[in-house]
């Protein structure tokens, strides 16, 4: 039974602005939003210029923004919206095409909060509505969770986040990491756009990343980051050797796992499979983290960045129990503090850092000698 706060008023409904040049898509989005009693449509407009006017007139709590539109396209509209409302959640609506994926990645790196794929191939309008609702509504709820809380809950939180739990004590502390593994989801492209380009050219370790995205999108993400980073960034391929100074991004719809080399001294390799989703995700962070534990033991630096849900928490526990160091992004700089928050609340994070500080700490931990790193780790627990 929910806790009742004396004098607490129910939270007002979340107001959603719909921006799409297609009448059919605007109607579909309006139908989806209307299925959730906590939401309401603030306005529905057909281009970016109208959206900017509606922004001040309708005062939405969240925007659903089409990628490709006449008059003013999604990227241009996003940039102007970010200037006027830096904290407003904006979800891009993208077609599952190569161009749609490329533009969406640019939008996500440029400040969009998340994206949804427009329905394609459904047998009926009802099926399209259900498919879109299943993907879109959880993202709206996650991105507006703080706004949707009753005032009394915001004033007197049951679980204050100002002081994160201290990490649980452990007896095993590993040596210098042999690899870095990163889990990320909602808000990930923008976060990776800050962390990865800040890693130095001489960074000695492989970096393996699971970002929750469809296959077409992960390829575009890897290509974009490769042009911005000192290290080589590539989408994972079956059998690829894992070498230091390279960044590997899991392919959408495929789990990425590390395989122990058959011959001592050889590099581990990557294995991609389509085993069942974990935590409703494929690729799953847990699948990568477990395989890293099998190959490297505790000689891993695990990093959990912004994301919805709790994928990666179990894998993080496995790594930390073997002695791995764990860094989690803080709540203030996360688009959604689901994945990093689950790690922190479980007492698994050795450090909780704002996003701009994470790359420097990764570099600092991974280039230290064994004699320097061990006292540092022991002081953190």
N, C-alpha and C positions, 0 to 999 in steps of 0.2 A: 504494500500500500504506500503510495507516495507521501513524503513528509509534507505537512501543511505548515506554512509560516504564518503567524498571526498578521492579519491585515495585508497579506500578500495578494497582489492583483495578478491575474493571468497575463502572460507575456503577449504583447500585440503580435499580430500575424506578420510574418516576414514578407516584405513587398519586393516583387520580382519584376524587373524591366526586361522585356523581350525585344530583341533587335534582330530582324531577319527580313531579307527582301522577298522571300517566298511566302505567299499567303498560306499555302498548305502547311509550311513549317511553323509559321506563327500560330496557326490554329492548333497544330499538334502540341506545341510547347505550352500553349494556354491550357489545353486539356490536361496535360501531365501535371502542371503546377496546381490546377484546380482539384486534383485528386487528393492533395494533402491539405487537411484542414488548418494546418499551421502556416500555410502560404496563401498569398493572394497576388494577382497580377496587378502591378502598379500601372503599367502601360505596355502597349505593343506597337512598335514602329518599324518602318521598312528600310531605313538607311542610317548612316552614322550621324549626319547632321541633325536629323530628327531625334536621334538618341541623346545627343548633347543637350538639346533643348529639354527633353524629358528628364534628364538627370537633375536639373534644378527645379523643374516643375513637379515631378512625381516623387522625388526624394526616395529612390529605391534602396533596399538593403542589399540587393545583389542584382547583377546584370547577366543575362544570357545573350552573348554577342556572336553573331554570324561572322565567319572568317571572310567570305567573299561577298561583297555588296557593291552596287553602283553608288555614285555620288561621293561616298567616303567609305573605303574598305575597312575591314576589321582591325588591321594593324594601326592605321591612322586614327581610327576612333579610339582604340585602346590607349594610344599615347596621350590623346587629349583628355580622356577620362582619368588617366593616372595623374595628370597634372592637376585636375580639379578635385579628385577624390582619391588620394593615394592609398587609403585603406579599404576601399570598396571592393568586395569580392566580385570577380569577373570570370565567368566560365565561357570559354570559346566553344562554339558549335561548329564542328568540322566535318566535311565529307571525307570518307576513307579513300582518298586518292593521293598520289605522290605529291601533287601540288598542295592539296589540303594539309597533308602531314607537314610539309616544309614550312608553310605559313603558320601553322599551329605551333610548331616548335619555336619559331621566331616570337610568336605572341607569348608563349609561356616563359621564354627567357626574358622577354621584355616586361613582365609584370602581371600577366594573366594568372589567375589563381589555379585554374584547372581547365579541362576540356571535356566534351562529350562528342562521340561520333554520331552523326545523323543516321537514323535508321536506313538500312538498305537491304532489300531482298526478302522482307517479311511478307507473308502470304496475305495479310489483311491489315487494315488500319488499326484494328484492335491489337493485333500482334505487334505492330510498330509502336503503338502507345505503351504497351506493357514493357517492351524491350527498352525504350527510352526512359521510362519511369524507373526501371530497375537500376539503370546506370546513373541517372541524373539526380533523383531525389536524395539518395544518401550523401551525394557531394554537396548539395545545397544545405542539408542539415549540418554537415560537418563544418562548412565554411561560415555558417551563421550561428553556430552553437552558442557562442557567448552572447550574441545579440538576442537569442531566443530565450535565454534563461529568465525566469521571473526575477523582478528587482530584488526581492528579499534573498534569493539564492546568490545573486551577484554580490550582495552586501555581506552575507554571512556564509561563505562557501563551506561545505562539509569537509573538503579536503584542500586546504590552502596550498597554493603552488609556490609561494614566495620562498620557502626553504625546502629544496628537494631532499628526499630521504638520503641519508648517508649510505654509501655502498655497503653491501653485506660483507662481513669479514670472510677471508678465504686463506687457505694454507698454501696454495700453489700460486707462484708468480713467475711468469715466463721470462725468457730472455728477450732480446731485441726482436721485434716482429720480422717475419719473413714475407708477409703479405698484408695488404690492406683490403678489407671487405667493407662495402658500403651498401646500406639499404635505404631506399627513398621512394616516395610515391607522390602524393598531392603537393604541389609546389616544387617538385624535384628539379625540373629543368632550370628554373631560376636559381635554385640553391647550388646545383652542380656548376652553373655558369659563374658562380662566385668561388667555389672551392677548387675546382680542378685547374683553371688557368693560374691559380696562385701557387700550385706545386712547382718547385724549381726544376730546371732542365736536367739536373743531375740526380733527381730522385731515384733511389736505387731499387725500389720494390715494385712488384706488380700490384695494380689496383683493380679490383673486381667489383662491379656495380650491378645491382638489380634495381631497375626503375620500372615501376608498373606502367606499361604502355603496350599498345598493339605493335605488331611486327614492323609495319611500315614506318611507324613513328620512331622506334628505337634506332633504325638505320639512319633516319634523318638527324636524330639527336647526336649519334656518334659522329656523323660527318660534320655537323656544325661545331661540336666541341673540338674535333681534331684541328679545325682551322683556328682555334682560339688558345690551344694549350701548348706548352713546351714539350709535353710528353705525347706519344702517339696514342690516339684514341680510336678504337675500332669496335664494331659490333662482333659479338662472339660467333665463332664458327666451330663446327664439330672437329675435334682432334687438334685444335690450335694449341701450340706450345705456349705456356704461361711464363713470360720472361719479365725481369725487372725493367722499370722505366716505361712500361706499357700499361694502358688503361683499357679494360675489357668491359663492354656493356652487354648485359644479357639481351638476347633476341626476344622480342615480344612473342608471347604464346608458347615459349619454350623455357623449361627450367635450365639454368646453367649450373653445372656441377664440376668441381675439381676432381681429377683422377690422379691417384698416386702413380709416379713413374715406375715402370717395370724394372728399370736398371738404376741402381744407385748413382746419384750425381746428375741424372737427366732431369729436365724440367717437367713439372706436372703438365697435364693437358686438360683441355676443356671437353666436357661431354654435354650435349644438348638432348633433352628428351621431352616428350609430351605426356609424362606421368600425370595423374589427376592433379588439379589445382590444390594448393594448400592455402588456407585462410582466404579462399575464394580467389586466389591469385596464381597466375602462371605467366611469367616467371615468379617464383616465390623467394623472398629473402631467406626464409628458414632453410630451403633446399640448398642454397649457396653456402650459408653459414655452417650447416652440418658437414658438408663436403670439405670445407676449409678445415674444420676440426679434424677430419679423418686424415687429411694430407699434412697439415702443419702442426697439429696438436694445439697448444696454447700460444705458439709463436705467430700470433695474428693481432692486428689492430682492427677492431670492429667499430664502425662508425654508423650511427643511426640518425638519419636526417628526416626532415619534415615528411609527414604522410598520414593518411587516414587509416584507421584500423590498428592491428597489433602484429602484423606479419613481421617476423624477425625476432620477436621476444624470446621464443623457445630456443632458436639457434644461438642467440646472444648468450643465454644462460649456459648452453653447452660449451661455448667457447670460453666464457669467463671461468667456468668450473675447471677448465684445463690451464688457466693462467693468463688468458688473453686480456689485453687492456681494452676498455670500452669507453668511447666518447659518444655523447648524445647531444643533439641540438637542443637549445633551450626553448621554452614556450614562447617567449616574446618575439623571437625571430622566425618561428615556424608558421607556415601557412595553416597547417593543422597539426596539433601536438598529439596525434594518436600514436603513431609508431615510436617516436622518441619518448613520448610520455609514458608509454607502457614499460619501456626499458628503465626509465628513471624511477617510476613508482614501484617497480619490482626490486629496487636496490641493486641494479646491475651496472649502473653507469659510474665509472671512476671519475669522469669529468662531465659537467653539463655546461656547454659553451654556446655563446652567440655565434651565429653563422660566420661572420667575418673573421672570427678567431680560430676556426677549425682547421683550415689549411696550414697555418703556421704551427699549430700543435701537432698535426700529423707529421709534418716535416721534422719538427724537433724530436719527436719520439722515435722516428724511424731512422735517423742518422746517428743517434747516440751509440757509444760503445756499450758492450754488455755491462761493464763495471759502473757506468753512469746511469744506465737505464734501470737496473734493478733497485737501487735505493729510491729512485724517483717513483717507481711503481709502488714500492712498499709504503712510501709516505702518503700515497693516495688512498690507502685502505684503512 
